[in-house]
Every structure is written in C-alpha cells, then in structure tokens.
Amino acid sequence: MFEGRLKILLYLLGMGAILMVARLAELQVARGSAYRETAERMLIRPIEYIPAVRGRILARNGEVLASEEPSWDICVHYGLISDDPEYLRRLARSLGINETALRERVAHMWRQLSRLSGMSPDEIDQRCRTLMHRVDLIRRDFAERHGYETTMREEVSLHPIVRDLNDRQQVRVRIALNDLPGVEVRAGTTRRHLDDPTLGHLIGRLGQVSMHDLNEDPHRGDILREYRQGDLCGTAGLEYACEAMLRGSRGQIVMNLDGEVTRRIEPTRGADVVLSLDLDLQHRIYDMLAEAVIRSETATGAAAVILDLASRQVLALVSYPGFVPGDYRDRFDELAADTLYSPLLWRAVSGQYAPGSIVKPIVLTGALSAGIIPSDFTIECQGSLFPSQPDIWREWRSYVTGQPVRHGVLDGLGAIKNSCQVFFYTVGERMGGRRLCEWFQMAGLGRSPGLGLIEEAVGLVPGPAWLARHTDKRHYYKADGRNYAVGQGELLITPVQAANLAAVYATGSYMPATIVANDGRERGAWRLPVSPATWTTIRQGMWQVVNEPGGTAYRSVKLLSDEYEICGKSGSAETSCRALSFLASWRDADGLTRQQIIPAHTERQARHWLIARVESDGGEVNDLTLEVQRWWPHPPGAEKARPSHAWFIGFVQPQSNGILRAGQRPSFAFAVLLEYGGSGGRHAGPVAADICRMIIERFPQYARGEWASHTG
C-alpha cells in the first residue's frame, strides 16, 4: 500500500515537472520573441513620429500652387481632452498635487490655449468633442471587428488641438504651458496655397480624416503610411482628387531611456502633382470674364475652358467669380450669402446648363450618319415649324425687327450657319429622343468629363431610365426630339463638356479631358462612326458661322489674324428666373411672429438655413412660411422674354477658308459661358474671340499646338 501511494506521489510530481518544463518551453520558445520585444520596449522611450509631408501642386510652367511648410502644433493628451478620471488621478499623483488643484491647473491650461491661439473656448471645445466622437467610433469599430474591447492607441496619445503656429507663437506656448504634463508643442507642417482667386475651387481643401477614411485606407496596417486620428487629407478639388499621389509617409524616431536614438526613419514626401494648367493664361482669361460680367446688365457669372486638341489637356479652367483658397473657411458665410454671383459655384466644372444651339452640329452629324436624312436634305424655313401657328416652335427673333426670322430653303450646312430652329426641329422629330440621346452620349455628354474631381457634374442626357424615374413619361414624344435637337428640354451640360464637344467637332474623336499631366493614366480616344464627308460639312458650317456673311456670329466674332481662324457655334439657352432670397415668417417658442430675409436659391435651402440657425441658438421654428423676396433677372410671368445663358464654343485652326490642307490641323478648343448673359453670338462670342486673339498673340505655342514642350 505504501508503494502504491509512493507511485502516485511520484506520478504527480512527474506530471508537475512535465507541466513546468512545457510552460518554460512555451515562455522561452513559443513566446520568447514576444517577451523579448516587450522587454526591449520597456528599455526605450515612446516612439516619436515625424509628420508626413504632402507633395506639391505645380502649374504647367513650374509655379507652386500648393506646398507644405514647417509649422508647430499644440498637442494635448487624450486623457485631458476627454477629462478621464483615471488619467487625471495618475497625473495628480505624479505631480504630487491633489485632484482639485490639478483640475484648476487644467482649466487654466484651456484658457491659456484659447488666449495664445486666438481660438474661442467654444471652438476649442467643439474640436475636442469632435475628436472624442471620432475616437469613440474607432473604439466601437474595433470591438465590432474583433469581438472584444481594448484600449485604443488614440486613447493614450497626444492629439493636435491647435495647428499652424509660427515660431514666435510656439515659444510663447512652451513658456506658458511648460508646467503641465500632457501638453506638448510638436513640429508639424501646414499647407500653403497660392493666394489666387482663380484657384479657390481648383486647389480644394484639407480636412481631418473621417471614420470612413480610416476604415477604407488602402495602407491600413502600415504604421508609417496609414491614416491616424487627427491626420489631414484632401476633401475637395485637386487635394482630394490627387490624394493618392500627394500623400506621403511619416517618419519614426526610436530612443532608449538614455535619450540615444537607436533607430530613425525619415519621412517620405508625397509625389508632386504637375498640372497642364497655364497660370498666366488662367489669370488673363479670369480678368476678361470679369470685364464681360461687369459690362453685362444681367450676367451673374462666367466660365471658360481651353483644351489642347491633341491631348485634351486643360490649358485654362476658369470660373468667375472665384475666391482665394484661404478664404473658404474664413469667409464662408459671406461667400454663401452672395446668391446673385454665387462665388462658391464652380461654374466650369459643377455648373449645369441647357446647351442651346451648340449641340446642333452633333445632331446633324447623327442624322446624316444614321441615314435619317440624306446629304442633300433641305427644308424651307418660314419662321416656324407650323406656319399656321407662328407662336409655337418658331425661329429665334431678329435683334433688329424683333420678329422671328425666315431663313428660306436651307440644307444642313446653311442650317448650322444660320442656326435654323425649324431645320433642327424637323431633324430632331425624325431622329427621336432616344437616338438623339445616344449621339449626345457618344460625344461625351451625360458622362464624367474625366478630370477626376469630386465636384465634376456629369450633366444630364435624359435616357429612358431617367425619364421613368423623374417624369411621368413612359416614352419619348415628338416634342422631346424637337427640344433636344436645339439643346433645350431636360438636357444639361457643363462648360468642360462643352469645350470637349467642340474638340469632338474638330477631331471627330472623343477623349476624356485631363488637368493632371503626370498622373500616369492612359486616356484612349474613341472615334465616332462618322464619315469624313460629314465632318467636313460640320466644320465648314462652323466656319461659316464666324467667317461668312449671314453667320450668327459673323458680325460679333472677329479674330483679326492673318494666320488663324475660328470655327464656332453660338448658343442662347433659355432658362428659368432664379430666386435670390426668401422672406421667412415663423412663430417662436413664445408664440411671437418673426420675419427674416434669407439668401437662398430654393425653399429647401432657406428652410434648412433658418431652422439650423434658430435651433442652434436654442430657439424654435413653428408654422414657417417662405415667399420669394427677390428674383433674377426678373420675376417669372413678367412681361419680358425668358432669360438665357450665352454660349460660344469652337476651335482655332490655321487660315484655310474652312477646309484644312494636308499637314494642317486645329490646335485648341474652347468654350465660353456667360450665365444669364443673353445671346450667345452677341455676348459670349466677342469674349471668346478676345480670348482666342489673346492666346494667339501671347501664347503662340498653344495656337501652334506645341503643348508637349510646355508641360511641367
């Protein structure tokens, strides 16, 4: 019996020894590297990161439009930001003071931060609240992904609360706040944009990364490249569109407890973005558009786009009025309140307008190419489509007599030259809405222009699916074909698309436009299924518009050049009057009736603005009514003609009387829009001619098509 007990004891001792050996093996072999890393981390200071540096944005000739410059950030520990009791207790113990004294010191720190930075306490508080909300989202996202909660890196880190301090400011902050752990002034960078009103829309802005940015980051898991809470990324314009190129990677400094650097990784600057944009050309066109708007009695803004034909690179992308990039946040309320000139609207890229007659050449192209009409097709224009009903489907009115013009017998060439409505009503009815929309899409309408900008509007080509969703139409009607053929109805286009449409007329091919010259993207051209003879007719008609008596722009568009000529097309696109402000009446929480004039274009905008402002001040909006207080250019229903947007598009080519000889080719395409500008031929046409003349005289390389040697 004793031997049995001894065997059991020895067995138990043996099992214990085996377990100890196994445990030692696990600690030394399986987990040895992990414990070694932990021991090493205990012998080094917390890792410091060197901020990433974004790449620059450069114009065509090397001008720096955006760059990163050194600055200083005031960073505060998350425990102070979130008022974490456990962190504050530990901090009080380390300072040898009680928690009450610590809280008084922290409150003084926030007051000092406000005074030294120039930010109001409310602004600082809002930044802290936003930061805490984002960290909470990160914590919850981690828990959902992994099934357990843990302390996130963001909860034990310092976060920039005040950015962009200069050297003098950072010294003052260091002196004022050096007695409180948890607050540091760290070296950072700030984004400097060129103070140029032509670039406010284009350059864009930076903003703090969102939860979506953190989750969808393609570099997530790469400690040096991934986004971290508080990082900045592009939120608009080129800063957003070229984020992948501009974004750099942070550096890293590892030091031991003695302060010796054991490892240093330098930050990597993001790639520079080189634009095809010519800054000098941009400035000159901006000034010309400003003069045109000032001269006009009704124009509220303007846009112009210049494209190199061979590459479809954007040489100028101009919207008037614009704003200096740095003014967006500082003057946002003021800019947003200007509903007459709407400086925040990026007309060249985001503005969507009925195209009017500038689509007539593609309509004729489609009709001839699809066999809808023969090449010798003619009609007799008597001033309206139905002579017995002269007030409907009529011609444009003569500026001299005020009566609808009568063009007589016209073929396709004459119809473009004279911009004959009756001819294109007839052709549009024969083609039908569906086929017209197909040809518009072939020419680039209703699709992204290709610049890669988040602000790009695609315009509207009303296909069957769109009609079903947004109208009560089950199919296209004859009236749709007539309207679309003269650029009216639901059809919408942007100035970038209009310039590319002119490029299609000049080359016979569609190619997406580009403004970034070094993004490495391949952009193939797609040749439309059109015969050379048809394109000859189209281009000859556009030449006659400008260069032959009787053309709609013959008197107003004068290039005055012995070397070059313009082939163009005018467009006067009827539009609606625009609301500029609303009179709001409502009852407040005390039952008192209040009124206020609100600058807005729509009831929805006015309602949202008013409710947000009143409720943010603790008020209440009841029984709200809104009535348009001001219209532009006149109230609807007034005894005046409907307003129109003025278009002129075209291309410049060597002198050839409209028929290019072997070796000759057009050089650049253009589009000019005067918003509420009236007649395209009379008002937009002269501006376009002045721009083309200026390019030929001051930028002859573009008139010669020598774009490649002037990029970057």
C-alpha positions in Angstrom: 0.0 0.0 0.0 2.9 2.3 0.8 4.4 1.6 -2.6 1.2 2.4 -4.3 1.0 5.8 -2.6 4.6 6.5 -3.4 4.0 5.7 -7.1 1.0 8.1 -7.1 3.1 10.8 -5.5 5.9 10.3 -7.9 3.4 10.4 -10.8 2.0 13.6 -9.6 5.5 15.1 -9.1 6.4 13.9 -12.6 3.3 15.5 -14.1 4.1 18.7 -12.4 7.6 18.7 -13.7 6.4 18.0 -17.2 3.9 20.9 -17.0 6.7 23.2 -15.7 9.0 22.2 -18.5 6.2 22.6 -21.0 5.4 26.1 -19.6 9.1 27.1 -19.7 9.4 25.9 -23.2 6.3 27.9 -24.2 7.7 31.0 -22.5 11.2 30.7 -23.9 10.5 29.3 -27.3 6.9 29.9 -28.4 6.6 33.4 -26.8 10.2 34.2 -26.4 10.3 36.7 -29.2 7.1 38.5 -27.9 8.6 38.8 -24.4 11.9 39.9 -25.9 10.1 42.7 -27.8 8.2 43.7 -24.6 11.5 43.8 -22.7 13.0 45.9 -25.4 10.0 48.3 -25.4 10.5 48.8 -21.7 14.0 49.9 -22.3 13.0 52.6 -24.9 11.1 55.8 -24.8 7.7 56.0 -26.5 8.2 56.1 -30.3 8.0 59.5 -31.8 6.7 60.0 -35.3 7.8 62.7 -37.8 4.8 64.1 -39.7 4.4 63.1 -43.3 4.9 65.8 -45.9 2.4 66.2 -48.8 3.6 66.7 -52.3 3.3 70.0 -54.1 0.8 71.1 -56.7 2.6 72.8 -59.6 1.2 74.7 -62.6 2.3 73.9 -66.2 5.4 76.1 -66.0 6.5 75.2 -62.5 4.6 77.8 -60.4 3.9 76.4 -56.9 0.2 76.4 -56.2 0.3 74.4 -53.0 3.1 73.3 -50.8 3.9 72.0 -47.3 5.7 74.4 -44.9 7.0 73.8 -41.4 4.8 74.9 -38.5 4.0 74.0 -34.9 1.0 72.2 -33.4 -0.2 72.3 -29.8 -0.9 68.7 -28.9 -2.9 67.6 -25.8 -3.2 64.1 -24.3 -6.5 62.4 -24.8 -6.9 61.9 -21.1 -7.1 65.7 -20.7 -9.3 66.1 -23.8 -11.8 63.5 -22.5 -11.5 64.5 -18.8 -10.7 60.9 -18.0 -10.8 60.5 -14.2 -8.2 57.6 -14.0 -5.7 59.6 -16.2 -6.2 62.7 -14.0 -5.7 60.7 -10.8 -2.4 59.2 -12.1 -1.3 62.7 -13.3 -2.1 64.2 -10.0 0.0 61.6 -8.2 2.9 62.1 -10.5 2.8 65.8 -9.9 2.4 65.5 -6.1 -0.8 67.5 -6.0 -4.5 66.7 -5.3 -7.1 66.3 -8.0 -8.8 69.6 -7.2 -5.5 71.5 -7.7 -4.9 69.5 -10.9 -8.3 70.4 -12.4 -7.8 74.0 -11.6 -4.5 73.8 -13.5 -6.1 72.0 -16.4 -8.9 74.7 -16.6 -6.2 77.4 -16.6 -4.4 75.5 -19.4 -7.5 75.5 -21.7 -7.9 79.3 -21.0 -4.3 79.9 -21.9 -4.7 77.8 -25.0 -7.6 79.9 -26.1 -5.7 83.2 -25.5 -2.5 82.1 -27.2 -4.1 80.6 -30.2 -6.8 83.2 -30.8 -9.4 80.5 -30.9 -12.6 80.9 -28.8 -13.3 78.5 -25.9 -16.3 77.2 -27.9 -14.1 76.5 -30.9 -11.6 74.5 -28.8 -14.5 72.7 -27.1 -16.0 71.8 -30.4 -12.7 70.4 -31.7 -12.4 68.3 -28.5 -15.9 67.0 -28.8 -15.3 66.1 -32.5 -12.1 64.3 -31.6 -13.8 62.3 -28.8 -16.6 61.3 -31.1 -14.1 60.0 -33.7 -12.1 58.1 -31.1 -15.4 56.5 -29.8 -16.2 55.5 -33.4 -12.8 53.9 -33.7 -13.2 52.0 -30.4 -16.6 50.7 -31.4 -15.5 49.8 -34.9 -12.6 47.8 -33.4 -14.9 46.0 -31.0 -17.3 45.1 -33.8 -14.5 43.8 -36.0 -12.6 41.7 -33.3 -15.3 40.9 -30.8 -13.7 42.4 -27.7 -12.8 45.9 -26.4 -9.4 47.2 -25.7 -7.6 50.5 -25.1 -7.0 52.1 -28.4 -3.8 53.9 -29.4 -5.7 57.1 -29.8 -6.7 57.0 -26.1 -3.1 57.1 -24.8 -1.8 59.6 -27.4 -1.5 63.3 -27.8 -3.6 65.0 -30.4 -3.2 68.3 -32.2 -5.8 70.7 -31.0 -4.3 73.9 -32.4 -2.4 73.8 -35.6 -0.2 76.1 -37.7 1.6 78.1 -35.1 4.6 80.2 -36.2 8.0 80.2 -34.3 7.0 83.2 -32.1 3.7 81.6 -31.1 5.2 78.2 -30.3 7.8 79.8 -28.0 5.1 81.7 -26.1 3.0 78.5 -25.8 6.0 76.5 -24.5 6.7 79.1 -21.8 3.1 79.4 -20.8 2.2 75.7 -20.6 5.5 74.0 -19.6 4.3 73.2 -16.1 1.6 70.7 -17.1 2.4 67.2 -18.5 0.1 66.1 -21.2 0.6 69.2 -23.4 3.3 69.5 -25.9 4.3 71.7 -28.8 5.3 69.5 -31.7 6.8 70.2 -35.0 4.3 69.9 -37.8 3.6 71.1 -41.3 0.9 73.4 -42.7 -0.5 73.6 -46.2 0.1 76.8 -48.0 -2.0 77.6 -51.1 -1.3 80.4 -53.6 -3.5 83.5 -52.8 -5.2 83.4 -56.2 -8.9 83.9 -56.8 -8.7 81.7 -60.0 -7.7 78.7 -57.9 -10.1 78.6 -54.9 -12.3 75.9 -56.5 -9.5 74.0 -58.2 -6.9 73.6 -55.5 -9.5 72.5 -52.9 -9.1 71.9 -49.2 -7.8 69.6 -46.5 -9.7 68.3 -43.5 -9.3 65.8 -40.8 -9.6 62.1 -41.8 -13.1 60.7 -41.2 -14.0 57.3 -39.9 -14.6 56.2 -43.5 -11.1 57.3 -44.4 -9.7 55.3 -41.6 -11.6 52.1 -42.4 -11.1 52.3 -46.2 -7.5 53.3 -46.1 -5.6 51.2 -48.6 -2.5 51.5 -46.3 -4.3 50.4 -43.2 -1.9 48.3 -41.1 1.2 50.1 -42.4 2.3 52.1 -39.3 4.1 54.7 -41.3 1.6 55.2 -44.1 -1.8 54.5 -42.6 -4.1 57.4 -41.6 -4.2 58.1 -37.9 -6.8 60.1 -35.9 -6.1 63.8 -36.5 -4.3 63.4 -39.8 -5.3 65.7 -42.7 -6.4 64.5 -46.1 -7.8 66.1 -49.2 -11.6 66.9 -49.0 -12.1 68.9 -52.2 -10.6 69.9 -55.5 -7.2 68.6 -56.5 -6.2 68.0 -52.9 -8.9 65.3 -52.9 -8.6 64.1 -56.4 -4.8 63.6 -56.2 -4.7 62.3 -52.5 -3.0 59.1 -53.5 -0.2 61.0 -55.2 0.2 63.8 -52.7 0.1 61.7 -49.6 3.4 61.0 -48.0 4.5 58.6 -45.2 5.6 59.6 -41.7 9.0 59.1 -40.2 9.9 57.4 -36.9 12.4 58.1 -34.1 13.2 55.3 -31.5 15.2 56.3 -28.5 16.4 54.3 -25.4 15.9 55.5 -21.9 19.2 57.5 -22.0 17.9 59.5 -24.9 20.1 57.9 -27.6 18.5 57.4 -31.0 18.5 53.7 -31.8 16.5 53.9 -35.0 15.4 56.8 -37.2 13.3 56.6 -40.4 13.0 59.7 -42.3 9.5 60.8 -43.6 8.8 60.3 -47.3 7.4 63.3 -49.2 4.4 62.7 -51.4 4.7 63.0 -55.1 4.3 66.4 -56.8 1.3 66.9 -59.0 2.0 68.7 -62.2 -0.9 70.4 -63.9 -1.4 71.1 -67.6 -2.9 74.5 -66.5 -1.1 77.6 -67.6 -1.3 80.1 -64.7 -0.7 83.2 -66.7 -3.3 82.2 -69.3 -5.7 81.4 -66.4 -5.2 84.9 -64.9 -5.7 86.7 -68.2 -8.9 84.9 -69.0 -10.3 85.5 -65.5 -9.8 89.2 -66.0 -11.6 89.1 -69.3 -14.5 87.2 -67.9 -14.7 89.7 -65.1 -14.9 92.6 -67.6 -17.6 90.8 -69.5 -19.8 90.2 -66.5 -19.4 93.8 -65.3 -20.4 95.1 -68.8 -23.5 92.9 -68.9 -26.7 94.1 -67.4 -27.9 90.6 -66.5 -24.9 88.2 -66.3 -24.2 86.7 -62.9 -21.0 84.8 -63.6 -19.0 83.3 -66.4 -16.8 80.3 -67.2 -14.2 79.5 -69.9 -12.3 76.3 -70.7 -9.4 75.9 -73.1 -8.4 72.4 -74.3 -5.4 71.3 -76.3 -6.9 69.2 -79.1 -4.2 66.6 -79.4 -4.1 65.6 -75.7 -7.3 67.1 -74.3 -5.2 68.7 -71.6 -6.8 71.6 -69.9 -4.8 74.8 -70.6 -7.3 77.0 -68.6 -10.2 76.2 -66.4 -11.7 79.5 -65.3 -14.8 80.4 -63.3 -15.8 83.9 -62.4 -16.2 85.0 -59.7 -13.8 82.8 -57.7 -12.2 83.1 -54.3 -8.8 82.8 -52.7 -8.3 79.3 -51.4 -7.7 80.5 -47.8 -11.0 82.4 -47.8 -13.2 79.4 -48.0 -13.3 78.9 -44.2 -12.7 82.5 -43.1 -15.3 84.0 -45.4 -17.7 81.0 -46.0 -20.8 82.7 -44.6 -20.2 85.8 -46.7 -19.5 83.9 -49.9 -22.5 81.6 -49.4 -24.8 84.6 -48.8 -23.9 86.1 -52.2 -26.7 84.4 -54.1 -26.5 86.8 -57.1 -23.0 86.0 -58.2 -22.6 82.7 -56.2 -18.8 82.7 -55.9 -18.8 79.2 -54.3 -20.3 77.7 -57.5 -17.5 76.2 -59.7 -19.3 77.0 -62.9 -16.7 75.5 -65.2 -16.9 72.0 -63.6 -20.1 71.9 -61.5 -22.4 74.3 -63.3 -25.0 72.5 -65.4 -26.8 74.5 -68.1 -29.0 73.9 -71.1 -26.7 73.9 -74.1 -28.9 75.6 -76.6 -27.7 75.6 -80.2 -24.1 74.4 -79.5 -25.4 70.8 -79.9 -26.8 71.4 -83.3 -23.7 70.1 -85.1 -23.8 66.8 -83.3 -27.5 66.5 -84.1 -26.8 67.0 -87.8 -23.8 64.6 -87.6 -26.1 61.9 -86.1 -28.9 62.4 -88.6 -26.5 62.2 -91.6 -24.5 59.2 -90.2 -27.6 57.2 -89.2 -29.3 57.8 -92.6 -32.2 59.8 -91.0 -31.7 62.4 -93.7 -29.8 62.4 -97.0 -26.8 64.6 -97.5 -28.8 66.8 -99.9 -31.7 67.2 -97.4 -33.3 70.6 -97.4 -36.3 72.3 -95.7 -38.0 75.7 -96.2 -38.0 77.8 -93.1 -40.9 80.2 -92.9 -40.3 81.3 -89.4 -42.0 78.5 -87.5 -42.4 74.8 -87.8 -46.1 75.2 -88.4 -46.8 78.4 -90.4 -50.4 78.4 -89.4 -49.3 78.5 -85.7 -46.5 81.1 -85.8 -46.2 81.4 -82.0 -45.1 77.8 -81.3 -42.0 76.0 -82.4 -40.8 79.2 -84.0 -37.5 80.7 -85.0 -35.3 82.9 -82.9 -36.2 86.6 -83.2 -34.2 89.1 -85.1 -32.4 91.6 -83.0 -33.3 94.4 -85.4 -37.1 93.7 -86.1 -37.9 91.6 -83.0 -39.8 89.2 -85.3 -39.0 85.5 -86.0 -36.5 85.2 -88.8 -37.3 83.4 -92.1 -34.4 81.5 -93.5 -36.0 80.2 -96.6 -34.6 77.0 -98.2 -31.7 75.6 -96.2 -29.5 72.5 -96.3 -27.5 71.2 -93.4 -24.6 73.5 -94.0 -26.9 76.5 -94.1 -28.8 75.3 -91.0 -25.6 75.4 -88.9 -24.5 78.7 -90.3 -27.9 80.3 -89.6 -28.7 78.2 -86.5 -32.1 77.5 -88.0 -34.5 76.2 -85.4 -37.1 74.9 -87.9 -34.5 72.8 -89.6 -33.4 71.2 -86.4 -37.0 70.8 -85.1 -37.6 68.8 -88.2 -34.5 66.7 -87.9 -35.0 66.2 -84.2 -38.5 64.9 -84.7 -37.3 62.4 -87.3 -34.4 61.2 -85.1 -36.5 60.9 -81.9 -35.4 61.5 -78.4 -33.7 58.1 -77.9 -31.4 58.3 -80.9 -30.5 61.9 -80.1 -29.5 61.0 -76.6 -27.3 58.1 -77.9 -25.4 60.6 -80.1 -25.1 63.1 -77.3 -23.5 60.3 -75.2 -21.1 59.4 -78.0 -19.9 63.0 -77.9 -19.2 62.9 -74.2 -22.4 64.5 -72.8 -24.0 62.9 -69.8 -20.8 61.3 -68.6 -17.9 62.4 -66.4 -15.5 64.7 -68.2 -12.6 62.7 -66.8 -10.8 65.2 -64.7 -11.2 63.0 -61.6 -12.6 65.8 -59.4 -15.2 65.1 -56.9 -17.0 68.3 -57.9 -17.4 67.2 -61.6 -21.0 67.2 -62.7 -22.0 64.8 -65.5 -24.8 67.0 -66.9 -27.9 65.3 -68.0 -28.8 63.3 -71.1 -32.4 62.1 -70.3 -32.3 58.5 -71.2 -35.4 56.2 -70.8 -34.5 55.1 -67.2 -34.1 58.8 -66.1 -37.4 59.7 -67.7 -39.1 56.9 -65.9 -37.7 57.9 -62.5 -38.1 61.6 -62.7 -41.1 62.3 -65.0 -44.4 60.8 -65.9 -43.3 60.0 -69.4 -43.4 56.4 -70.5 -41.7 57.1 -73.8 -40.2 59.9 -75.8 -42.6 62.3 -77.6 -42.2 64.3 -80.8 -41.7 67.4 -78.7 -38.7 65.8 -76.9 -36.9 65.2 -80.2 -37.6 68.8 -81.2 -36.4 70.2 -77.9 -33.3 68.1 -77.6 -32.3 68.9 -81.2 -32.0 72.6 -80.3 -30.4 72.0 -76.9 -33.5 72.5 -74.7 -35.7 70.3 -72.6 -34.1 68.3 -69.8 -30.7 68.3 -71.5 -27.9 69.8 -69.3 -24.2 70.3 -70.0 -21.1 71.7 -68.1 -18.6 74.1 -69.7 -15.9 71.4 -69.5 -18.2 69.1 -71.6 -18.9 72.0 -73.9 -15.2 72.5 -74.6 -14.7 68.8 -75.2 -17.8 68.8 -77.5 -16.0 71.5 -79.6 -12.9 69.2 -79.6 -15.1 66.4 -80.9 -16.3 68.6 -83.8 -12.6 69.5 -84.6 -11.2 66.0 -84.4 -14.0 63.5 -84.9 -12.9 61.7 -81.7 -14.0 61.8 -78.1 -11.3 61.7 -75.4 -11.7 62.4 -71.7 -10.2 65.8 -70.6 -7.3 65.9 -68.2 -5.7 68.5 -66.0 -3.1 66.4 -64.2 -0.2 66.0 -66.7 1.8 63.4 -64.6 -0.8 61.0 -63.1 0.2 58.2 -65.5 -3.4 57.5 -66.6 -3.9 56.3 -70.2 -6.7 58.1 -72.0 -7.7 56.5 -75.2 -9.6 58.3 -77.9 -12.8 56.9 -79.4 -13.6 57.8 -83.0 -17.2 58.4 -83.7 -18.8 56.4 -86.5 -18.9 59.4 -88.9 -17.7 59.7 -92.4 -15.0 62.3 -93.4 -17.6 64.0 -95.7 -20.0 64.5 -92.8 -17.3 66.0 -90.6 -16.3 68.3 -93.5 -19.9 69.6 -93.6 -20.0 70.2 -89.9 -16.7 72.0 -89.8 -17.5 74.1 -92.9 -20.8 75.1 -91.3 -19.0 76.2 -88.1 -16.5 78.1 -90.2 -19.4 79.9 -91.9 -21.0 80.8 -88.5 -18.0 83.1 -87.9 -16.4 83.9 -91.3 -19.2 84.2 -93.8 -21.9 87.0 -94.1 -25.1 85.8 -92.6 -23.5 83.6 -90.0 -24.9 84.0 -86.5 -21.5 85.3 -85.2 -20.2 86.9 -88.4 -20.5 90.5 -87.1 -19.6 89.8 -83.4 -16.7 87.4 -83.6 -13.6 88.9 -85.2 -10.2 87.2 -84.8 -8.3 89.7 -86.9 -5.5 87.3 -87.7 -3.7 86.5 -90.9 -2.6 83.1 -89.7 -5.6 81.6 -87.8 -9.3 81.4 -88.0 -12.2 80.4 -85.7 -14.8 77.7 -86.4 -17.5 78.2 -83.8 -21.1 77.7 -82.8 -23.2 80.1 -80.7 -25.9 79.1 -78.3 -28.6 81.0 -76.5 -30.1 78.6 -74.0 -33.4 79.6 -72.5 -33.6 79.1 -68.7 -35.7 79.9 -65.7 -35.5 83.0 -63.5 -33.6 82.4 -60.3 -34.7 83.1 -56.7 -32.1 85.0 -54.8 -33.7 85.4 -51.4 -36.8 84.4 -49.4 -38.9 86.2 -46.8 -39.3 83.8 -43.9 -42.2 84.2 -41.4 -42.5 81.9 -38.3 -43.6 81.7 -34.7 -41.1 81.2 -32.0 -41.5 79.3 -28.7 -43.3 82.2 -27.1 -45.8 82.5 -29.9 -44.3 85.7 -31.3 -44.2 86.1 -35.1 -40.8 86.7 -36.5 -39.5 87.5 -40.0 -36.2 87.4 -41.7 -34.8 87.7 -45.3 -32.7 84.6 -46.1 -30.3 84.5 -49.1 -31.1 81.2 -50.9 -32.0 79.8 -54.3 -34.6 77.3 -53.2 -37.1 76.9 -50.4 -35.3 73.8 -49.2 -32.0 75.8 -48.7 -33.8 78.6 -47.0 -35.7 76.3 -44.6 -32.6 74.3 -43.7 -30.6 77.5 -43.1 -33.2 79.1 -40.9 -34.0 76.1 -38.8 -30.3 75.3 -38.2 -29.5 78.9 -37.1 -32.5 79.3 -34.9 -32.3 75.9 -33.2 -28.5 76.3 -32.6 -29.3 79.4 -30.5 -31.9 77.4 -28.5 -34.9 78.8 -30.4 -37.8 77.2 -32.1 -39.4 77.5 -35.5 -43.2 76.9 -35.8 -45.6 77.5 -38.7 -42.8 78.5 -41.1 -43.8 80.1 -44.4 -41.4 81.1 -47.2 -42.0 83.5 -50.0 -39.5 84.5 -52.7 -38.4 88.0 -51.9 -36.1 88.7 -54.9 -35.9 87.1 -58.4 -33.2 87.4 -61.1 -33.2 88.8 -63.7 -37.0 89.5 -63.2 -40.0 87.7 -61.6 -41.4 84.8 -63.6 -44.5 85.8 -65.5 -43.3 89.4 -66.0 -44.0 90.8 -69.5 -40.4 90.1 -70.5 -38.6 87.4 -72.6 -37.3 84.4 -70.8 -33.7 84.8 -69.8 -30.9 82.9 -71.5 -27.4 81.7 -70.8 -25.0 82.7 -73.6 -22.7 80.1 -75.1 -19.9 80.2 -77.6 -17.8 77.2 -78.4 -15.4 76.3 -81.1 -11.8 75.7 -82.1 -8.9 77.6 -83.7 -7.1 76.3 -86.8 -4.7 77.7 -89.5 -6.2 80.0 -92.1 -7.8 77.7 -94.7 -11.2 79.1 -95.6 -12.7 76.3 -93.6 -11.1 73.4 -95.4 -7.7 72.3 -93.9 -5.0 71.4 -96.3 -2.7 68.4 -95.8 -0.5 68.9 -92.8 -2.7 71.4 -91.2 -4.7 70.7 -88.0 -6.7 72.6 -85.4 -4.8 73.5 -82.3 -7.1 74.2 -79.3 -10.8 74.1 -78.5 -12.7 76.4 -76.2 -16.0 77.1 -74.5 -17.2 80.4 -73.1 -20.4 80.7 -71.0 -22.0 83.9 -69.7 -24.5 82.9 -67.1 -27.7 84.8 -67.8 -25.7 86.6 -70.5 -28.4 86.7 -73.2 -27.4 86.0 -76.8 -24.6 83.6 -77.4 -23.5 85.2 -80.7 -23.7 88.8 -79.5 -22.4 88.4 -76.0 -20.4 85.2 -75.4 -19.0 85.3 -79.0 -16.9 88.5 -78.6 -15.5 87.3 -75.3 -14.4 84.1 -77.0 -12.9 85.9 -79.9 -10.9 88.2 -77.5 -9.6 85.1 -75.6 -8.6 83.4 -78.8 -6.8 86.5 -80.1 -5.0 86.9 -76.8 -3.8 83.2 -76.9 -2.6 83.7 -80.5 -0.7 86.8 -79.6 0.7 86.0 -76.1 0.7 82.2 -76.1 1.6 81.3 -79.7 2.8 77.8 -78.7 -0.8 76.8 -78.0 -2.0 78.2 -81.3 0.6 76.1 -83.0 -0.3 73.0 -80.9 3.1 72.8 -79.3 1.7 71.7 -75.9 4.2 68.9 -75.1 7.3 71.0 -74.8 5.4 73.3 -72.4 4.3 70.8 -69.8 5.9 70.5 -66.4 
